[in-house]
């Protein structure tokens, strides 16, 4: 996550939810994507806001989704 934060020039508060959940529940592999999406849907995110969801799996597997509310 540090590399992604650096490469996309994200502020600490923009990735804080991810760090908090990692500390609380650890890495739950592929389920993390659905878990985090559910967490985000429970927040009051302004219409028109963007989010980036990135998941990394075993080997060279990686997925990314650009979200817009």
C-alpha positions in Angstrom: 0.0 0.0 0.0 2.9 2.3 0.6 4.0 2.0 -3.0 0.6 2.6 -4.3 0.1 5.6 -2.1 3.5 7.0 -3.3 2.9 6.3 -7.0 -0.6 7.9 -7.0 0.6 10.8 -4.7 -2.2 10.0 -2.2 -2.4 11.8 1.1 -2.4 9.7 4.3 -6.1 10.4 4.9 -7.0 9.0 1.5 -5.6 5.6 2.4 -6.4 5.6 6.1 -9.4 3.3 5.8 -7.3 0.7 4.1 -4.6 0.9 6.8 -7.2 0.8 9.6 -8.8 -2.3 8.2 -5.5 -4.0 7.6 -4.6 -3.4 11.2 -8.0 -4.6 12.5 -8.7 -7.7 10.4 -5.4 -8.4 8.5 -5.2 -9.6 5.0 -8.3 -11.6 4.1 -7.1 -12.2 0.5 -9.7 -11.8 -2.3 -12.5 -11.1 0.2 -10.8 -7.8 1.1 -12.2 -6.2 -2.1 -15.8 -7.0 -1.2 -15.2 -6.1 2.5 -13.7 -2.7 1.6 -16.5 -1.9 -0.9 -19.1 -2.6 1.8 -17.2 -0.4 4.2 -17.1 2.5 1.7 -20.8 2.1 0.9 -21.6 2.8 4.6 -19.8 6.2 4.4 -21.2 9.5 3.2 -19.2 10.0 0.1 -20.1 13.1 -2.0 -21.6 12.5 -5.4 -19.0 12.8 -8.2 -16.2 11.6 -5.9 -13.7 9.1 -7.3 -12.1 6.1 -5.6 -9.5 3.6 -6.7 -9.8 0.0 -5.5 -6.7 -2.2 -6.2 -6.5 -5.9 -5.3 -3.4 -8.0 -5.6 -3.5 -11.8 -5.6 -1.0 -14.7 -5.8 1.6 -14.6 -8.5 1.2 -11.7 -10.8 -2.6 -11.3 -10.4 -3.8 -7.7 -9.9 -7.1 -6.0 -10.4 -8.0 -2.3 -10.3 -11.3 -0.5 -10.5 -12.0 3.2 -10.7 -15.1 4.0 -8.7 -17.3 7.1 -9.1 -20.1 7.9 -6.7 
